[in-house]
Each structure stands twice: as structure tokens, then as C-alpha cells.
């Protein structure tokens, strides 16, 4: 699994199917404390989301599962 804030990996996943599991954190600019709180709060939901797809996108106020 690759966890990143860099959306260039989305294109790699679409074109090459790599990485197999991608967690994109799409928050824009946010300080580390807020980012940590967001990730901690969403961790269980993200874990469950990977049961439905290989690409999970976490935003400040949303969680999206993609194939």
C-alpha cells in the first residue's frame, strides 16, 4: 500500500495498475496536527474501504472508494 498526498500516483494506478493499493490524502495544505487528527479519525473507515476497492481517497470532509 502506498499512502501519499501526491496525486501523480493516481495516474500511475489508472495506467499501470500500480500501486495495487493506493491511499490518497487529498486535503490540500493542512498543518501536521490537523492531518494527524484527520488520519486517526478516519483510519478504521479507510481500512474498511479497502475491502471495496484498491484506491481510497481521503479529503477533509469525505472518503471516496475507487476501483
Secondary structure, DSSP 8 states (H G I E B T S, - for coil): -EEES-THHHHHHHHH--SSSEEEEE--S--HHHHHHHHHHHHHHHHHHTTT-SEEEEESS-EEEE-
